[in-house]
Amino acid sequence: MESKSYTQILQRIHCALDASRAVFARFTPGAIETEYKIGHDPVTEADRALDAVLRKELLRDGEGWLSEESVDAIRSVCSGRECGWSIRSTVLANSSKEFPSSAPP
């Protein structure tokens, strides 16, 4: 991959982070809709909104996508694609059990 390609990928990541901050700022701990996945892991509307904005900002044609909040199979990332994104929202992944109830992470 050429350095120009790396520069473009880093630009996408930067834009995704900026867009994620704006989305995340819309949510208030303790006042957020929460559902529970199999295994009793919480998934909030913030999780889903962040997944959607990251997907929009990062994913391009021909690339794969794998995240905890979307239903894409691992084949989406691995099936002969040049690039694949594996997303785990670290902030929410580490604190989503506390985030809905506003307890500190």
Secondary structure in CASP SS format (residue, H / E / C, confidence):
PFRMAT SS
TARGET T0000
AUTHOR 0000-0000-0000
METHOD secondary structure of the structure
MODEL  1
M C 1.00
E C 1.00
S H 1.00
K H 1.00
S H 1.00
Y H 1.00
T H 1.00
Q H 1.00
I H 1.00
L H 1.00
Q H 1.00
R H 1.00
I H 1.00
H H 1.00
C H 1.00
A H 1.00
L H 1.00
D H 1.00
A H 1.00
S H 1.00
R H 1.00
A H 1.00
V H 1.00
F H 1.00
A C 1.00
R C 1.00
F C 1.00
T C 1.00
P C 1.00
G C 1.00
A C 1.00
I C 1.00
E C 1.00
T E 1.00
E E 1.00
Y E 1.00
K C 1.00
I C 1.00
G C 1.00
H C 1.00
D C 1.00
P E 1.00
V E 1.00
T E 1.00
E H 1.00
A H 1.00
D H 1.00
R H 1.00
A H 1.00
L H 1.00
D H 1.00
A H 1.00
V H 1.00
L H 1.00
R H 1.00
K H 1.00
E H 1.00
L H 1.00
L C 1.00
R C 1.00
D C 1.00
G C 1.00
E C 1.00
G E 1.00
W E 1.00
L E 1.00
S E 1.00
E C 1.00
E C 1.00
S C 1.00
V C 1.00
D C 1.00
A C 1.00
I C 1.00
R H 1.00
S H 1.00
V H 1.00
C H 1.00
S C 1.00
G C 1.00
R C 1.00
E C 1.00
C C 1.00
G E 1.00
W E 1.00
S E 1.00
I E 1.00
R C 1.00
S C 1.00
T H 1.00
V H 1.00
L H 1.00
A H 1.00
N H 1.00
S H 1.00
S C 1.00
K C 1.00
E C 1.00
F H 1.00
P H 1.00
S H 1.00
S C 1.00
A C 1.00
P C 1.00
P C 1.00
END
